[in-house]
Amino acid sequence: MQTRWEATKIPEQRGRVALVTGANSGIGFHTALELARKGARVILACRDPDRGKEAAQAIAQEVPGAEVWPRTLDLARLESVRELAEAVSAETDRLDLLVLNAGVMVPPYGKTADGFELQVGVNHLGHFALAARLWPLIRRTAGARVVTVSSMAHRAGRIDLDDLHWERRRYVAFQAYGQSKLANLLFMKELDRRIREAGLPVASVAAHPGWTRTNLARHSGFMAFFSRWWAMEAAQGALPTLRAATDPAVQGGDYLGPDGPFEIRGWPRVVGCSARARDPEMARRLWEASERATGVSFPVLG
């Protein structure tokens, strides 16, 4: 019987630097907390600066002496992405872990400051631009990992590069969410392919939290209602992300999620993804479309 993986199995992180988006609550908070508990310096990249400071204070109370730096990041504004990346690059000369966790789920139709449909804009394009801008730090940090947080909903996703922002189709919030979460996995796979091609000592991996009780689902109706009985607590829902970030046995291209039935609950292990998430041609086309949309090239080799 496989031994379950818990936060106590996270290796020592002293001397390492991690950045976690959406670290003020839910999965992001518990990811940051456990990394700080193991000695990492953790940058809490949060949209609301006050909530970021509150999260930093909560981690410091739980882990005396923890090194946590709250920083402002609004993924719905590419200018904010650029500002954060420049600030981080000025503050540190390494980045061992980049955890792309923040997201929005099934909100009413809206657009980012740059004109992107909100879910694909925040969940994928904002994170794509952030990873690209932080890449010089990541690529020179041997053993670094980029962890992209996806969702079981990626299986319902379809990428429509001709209408990525739902300007021609009738907007269906859950389908738009599925598209953004599929985009997360396609990004992870394409980044992994490019890293391998370049022979860099960096890994691109992904995780999903199963059904976890967080405020992400506040717009989801029945899911928010039933979460009180069926969903995992955020501390356990963060374990696939933490294992993807820290387990030495995890390899580039791996996707981790809960080991229970339908991957809804359980303990983290490597799981499968949809055939659409493994489509190399779509991954390449989405990558190129993301570079055009954000105006940020991703210098994997450079």
VEXGUDREN-899969 format. One record per residue (C-alpha): x, y, z. Coordinates in steps of 0.001 Angstrom, whole numbers, padded with zeros to 6 digits, always signed. Example, Ala and Ser with C-alpha at 12.3 -4.5 7.8 and 13.67 -1.06 7.14 Angstrom:
+012300-004500+007800/+013670-001060+007140/
END
This chain:
+000000+000000+000000/+001385+003398-000989/+002267+005627+001953/+000302+008839+001841/+002248+012037+001219/+001740+014750+003842/+003240+018177+004472/+005666+016666+006985/+007449+015083+003996/+008399+018423+002445/+012214+018554+002300/+014171+021344+003978/+013680+024595+002006/+016142+026866+003822/+018017+029096+001383/+015355+028745-001297/+013050+031485-002584/+009423+030823-003555/+006753+033036-005071/+003111+032011-004657/+000325+033901-006434/-002964+034211-004580/-001182+033456-001308/-003559+035377+000959/-006184+032616+001235/-007111+029019+000483/-004646+026759-001275/-002199+029576-001903/-002056+030514+001781/-001417+026948+002917/+001179+026454+000196/+003029+029555+001386/+002634+028569+005039/+004153+025102+004617/+007025+026374+002465/+007775+029005+005119/+007561+026349+007832/+010365+024483+006048/+012530+027583+005883/+011885+029053+002426/+011704+032776+001841/+008204+033196+000423/+006900+036061-001681/+003126+036393-001209/+001850+037821-004498/-001678+039051-003762/-004153+041338-005507/-005230+043080-002285/-002173+044468-000449/-003981+044586+002905/-004965+040917+002683/-001412+040093+001648/-000071+041783+004777/-002637+039959+006930/-001553+036634+005428/+002100+037454+006095/+001261+038273+009719/-000707+035018+010093/+002224+032982+008743/+004666+034828+011017/+002477+034008+014027/+002347+030334+013034/+006042+030156+012105/+008132+032517+014261/+011010+033897+012242/+009403+033077+008896/+010642+035142+005958/+007539+036264+004077/+007337+039230+001736/+003841+040426+000795/+003797+042000-002656/+000961+043343-004811/+000007+041480-007982/-003153+042016-010014/-003135+039359-012732/-005932+041204-014519/-003459+044031-015287/-000346+043234-017305/+001197+046444-015989/+000920+045038-012456/+002555+041808-013640/+005468+043785-015053/+005824+045865-011885/+005919+042802-009633/+008434+040972-011819/+010725+044001-011835/+010450+044373-008053/+011188+040690-007414/+014128+040728-009820/+015572+043686-007889/+015099+041965-004519/+016538+038502-005188/+019016+036837-007498/+017258+033456-007489/+013766+031967-007719/+013508+028299-006817/+009725+027923-006897/+007139+029821-008902/+003660+028625-007920/+001005+029893-010345/-001980+029410-008060/-004244+032491-008140/-007417+032315-010141/-011051+033183-010665/-013844+030662-011172/-017132+031108-013066/-017675+034831-012422/-020140+036865-014480/-018715+037889-017843/-016030+040489-017507/-012764+041623-019033/-009333+042420-017689/-007731+045835-017991/-006090+044596-021206/-009330+043399-022805/-009057+039654-022109/-012017+037551-020959/-011542+037547-017187/-010962+033843-016577/-008479+033158-019374/-006915+036551-018683/-006255+035919-014990/-005873+032145-014881/-003685+031765-017960/-002469+034937-019683/-001532+036826-016514/+000408+033830-015236/+002010+033269-018637/+003298+036846-018623/+004503+036569-015028/+006436+033360-015697/+007963+034880-018829/+009117+038006-017007/+010557+035990-014113/+012201+033432-016409/+015716+034957-016215/+015646+034372-012433/+014211+030872-012777/+016536+029568-015471/+019670+030482-013534/+018418+028751-010370/+019417+025094-010685/+016613+022791-009585/+013940+025476-009917/+010324+024507-010591/+007347+026235-012137/+004144+024785-010664/+000913+025555-012517/-002330+024935-010627/-005011+023543-012933/-008326+021823-012195/-010421+018755-012903/-012491+021195-014977/-009781+021143-017657/-011476+017970-018952/-014496+020047-019951/-012358+022674-021614/-011922+023463-025307/-009451+026002-026660/-010956+028276-029305/-008087+030413-030548/-010460+032238-032896/-012633+033378-029977/-010483+033020-026869/-012279+035912-025185/-015913+034916-025887/-016721+037860-028123/-018541+035816-030779/-020028+032983-028726/-022639+033122-025986/-020677+033281-022756/-020920+030158-020618/-018949+030744-017429/-018093+027107-016654/-016938+026463-020223/-014767+029561-020061/-013325+028298-016774/-012615+024912-018364/-010860+026640-021261/-008623+028572-018858/-007731+025449-016858/-006975+023490-020037/-004760+026402-021076/-002890+025998-017779/-002015+022389-018588/-001102+023117-022200/+001231+025846-020939/+002826+023472-018429/+003371+020787-021078/+004793+023200-023659/+007119+024784-021108/+008296+021306-020119/+008945+020433-023775/+010974+023586-024336/+012957+023099-021127/+013848+019535-022139/+014809+020672-025632/+017117+023283-024114/+018543+020846-021565/+017938+023215-018646/+018007+022052-014981/+014484+023382-014395/+011130+021566-014174/+007616+022535-015272/+004897+020610-013426/+001237+021019-012512/-001252+020095-009814/-004939+020267-009056/-006617+020365-005637/-009599+018097-006260/-012674+019475-004553/-011392+021871-001912/-013353+024311+000212/-012105+027804-000687/-013649+031132-001632/-012758+030435-005278/-016110+028664-005690/-018227+031534-004387/-019841+032111-007812/-020412+028408-008534/-023872+027888-007019/-024361+024203-006208/-020616+023571-005804/-020337+026274-003158/-023422+024876-001399/-022263+021244-001267/-018644+022118-000456/-019496+022313+003227/-020046+018522+003276/-017945+017031+000479/-014951+019281-000068/-011542+018936+001562/-010133+021601+003810/-007718+023985+002116/-004722+022616+004037/-005213+019184+002456/-006197+020611-000917/-002809+022340-001023/-000895+019059-000771/-000807+018253-004529/+000691+021696-005158/+003208+021248-002343/+004231+017809-003536/+004595+019066-007110/+006781+021891-005794/+009049+019955-003450/+009058+016169-003891/+012425+015145-005432/+010680+012231-007181/+008429+014541-009227/+009630+015002-012802/+009039+017672-015411/+005657+017250-017094/+004074+015496-014096/+000531+016417-013045/-000500+015725-009453/-003913+015459-007824/-005790+013571-005082/-005683+009765-005176/-009348+009174-004265/-012265+008261-006562/-012574+010714-009470/-009667+012675-007920/-012137+014604-005750/-010486+013873-002400/-007442+012092-001080/-003686+012352-000921/-001451+013635-003729/-000096+011409-006478/+000660+011685-010192/-002623+011659-012150/-003634+011717-015794/-005025+014522-017905/-007263+014757-020975/-006075+014058-024515/-006643+017752-025309/-004169+018681-022587/-001554+016497-024284/-001998+017976-027769/+001447+019337-028734/+000192+021297-031729/-002444+023130-029687/+000126+023751-026945/+002451+025378-029484/-000316+027492-031022/-001614+028617-027618/+001927+029553-026554/+002384+031724-029646/-001083+033279-029206/-000242+034026-025565/+002965+035794-026546/+001052+037926-029045/-001743+038731-026582/+000514+039696-023686/+003297+041273-025733/+005774+039249-023677/+008091+036744-025312/+009159+033768-023238/+012934+033350-023657/+013211+029722-022591/+016564+029377-024351/+017784+032892-023726/
END
